[in-house]
């Protein structure tokens, strides 16, 4: 014979677990206060005529890099100072100064060997589909 107290406790436990999962899904992450994190950035002035590179800095330290012509890559990134970031790219540690960042614009000054290269990004417009690339 089923125990009504046990059944009620089980229902209550499942209800609370479901409520916790729902509220956890809607809670913003602490890093969301950083306008660099959790946005899809598209390069606005690429060096070539191809569409710009996309960057997504995730709060767990993962950097998603993608473009319309290359395979995506997952990299590790971190803030090294309030205005600086670093990431690993194929075994090389790249660094960049965050020249400016807002909810819609990002400018990075990337150290490339002895040179410093400025890259400008805008918040991606949604929906976005890469154009057909000539082969």
Helices and strands as residue ranges (DSSP letters): H 4-26, G 30-33, E 40-43, E 54-57, E 62-66, E 73-81, E 84-89, E 92-101, E 105-112, E 115-123
